[in-house]
Amino acid sequence: MTHKILIIEDEPTLARLLSYNLSQEGYEVQLVDHGSEGLRIALNGLHDLIVLDIMLPGMNGFEILSKLRQHGIQTPVIILTARNAEEEVVQGLKYGADDYITKPFGVAELLARVSAVLRRTGHDTQANEQGGSAEKVISIGELSIYPEKYEVVLHGDPITLRPKEFEVLLYLVQRPGVVITRDDLMNVVWGFDYIGGQRTVDVHVSSLRKKLEMNQQSVQIESIRGVGYKLVAKTGKVK
């Protein structure tokens, strides 16, 4: 069963980031950029999860969340909050939000929280049918990544990565052989409003590359001059 996710977000770059990466994970995504329209659609109760920004035109996220709960709509909601906005988090949870993500955020955090909320609220049909959580693993060659546990295994040996190194690797391994620009990595891993420069990406990729290539170079991160990076494996396909 494909989970249906409603995204209510008016910032175009963030909206595209959310929509693209959730769609890549197999979710059916509907995107709305206006608060009142978002509420109208959410009241149908046809979605498994709502990703809801707080600052929206027409009606803010708190109003939407409050009206949904007043109408008996118990669809799980993840709110998007600004950095250092503890009051937004507290207010959102009081109105009935199930979880929150603080901007800027990386794709790995987004996917992990979405999966966790679906599982916790009983919307993870596959896991329920199997009598427990279905552990996800992404493999390419001799490299295996466990997104929900932030674990990486290469040739049977665990590799210790920093959180951002893991998120860079996860994004690359989901697109083997595809050239990923530095801007894409910056937006996806560090967040679209991250102030740091592309040097941050290069430093993390360099460190990640060294850790991967210590083991017979079966998986490599290639630099594409003036563009970005791509992940290649000598053998094996992504599963």
Rosetta blueprint (number, residue, H / E / L):
1 M L
2 T L
3 H L
4 K E
5 I E
6 L E
7 I E
8 I E
9 E L
10 D L
11 E L
12 P H
13 T H
14 L H
15 A H
16 R H
17 L H
18 L H
19 S H
20 Y H
21 N H
22 L H
23 S H
24 Q H
25 E L
26 G L
27 Y L
28 E E
29 V E
30 Q E
31 L E
32 V E
33 D L
34 H L
35 G H
36 S H
37 E H
38 G H
39 L H
40 R H
41 I H
42 A H
43 L L
44 N L
45 G L
46 L L
47 H L
48 D L
49 L E
50 I E
51 V E
52 L E
53 D E
54 I L
55 M L
56 L L
57 P L
58 G L
59 M L
60 N L
61 G H
62 F H
63 E H
64 I H
65 L H
66 S H
67 K H
68 L H
69 R H
70 Q H
71 H L
72 G L
73 I L
74 Q L
75 T L
76 P L
77 V E
78 I E
79 I E
80 L E
81 T E
82 A L
83 R L
84 N L
85 A L
86 E H
87 E H
88 E H
89 V H
90 V H
91 Q H
92 G H
93 L H
94 K H
95 Y H
96 G L
97 A L
98 D L
99 D E
100 Y E
101 I E
102 T E
103 K L
104 P L
105 F L
106 G L
107 V H
108 A H
109 E H
110 L H
111 L H
112 A H
113 R H
114 V H
115 S H
116 A H
117 V H
118 L H
119 R H
120 R H
121 T L
122 G L
123 H L
124 D L
125 T H
126 Q H
127 A H
128 N H
129 E H
130 Q L
131 G L
132 G L
133 S L
134 A L
135 E L
136 K L
137 V L
138 I E
139 S E
140 I E
141 G L
142 E L
143 L E
144 S E
145 I E
146 Y E
147 P L
148 E L
149 K L
150 Y L
151 E E
152 V E
153 V E
154 L E
155 H L
156 G L
157 D E
158 P E
159 I E
160 T L
161 L L
162 R L
163 P H
164 K H
165 E H
166 F H
167 E H
168 V H
169 L H
170 L H
171 Y H
172 L H
173 V H
174 Q L
175 R L
176 P L
177 G L
178 V L
179 V L
180 I E
181 T E
182 R H
183 D H
184 D H
185 L H
186 M H
187 N H
188 V H
189 V H
190 W H
191 G L
192 F L
193 D L
194 Y L
195 I L
196 G L
197 G L
198 Q H
199 R H
200 T H
201 V H
202 D H
203 V H
204 H H
205 V H
206 S H
207 S H
208 L H
209 R H
210 K H
211 K H
212 L H
213 E H
214 M L
215 N L
216 Q L
217 Q L
218 S L
219 V E
220 Q E
221 I E
222 E E
223 S E
224 I E
225 R L
226 G L
227 V L
228 G E
229 Y E
230 K E
231 L E
232 V E
233 A E
234 K L
235 T L
236 G L
237 K L
238 V L
239 K L
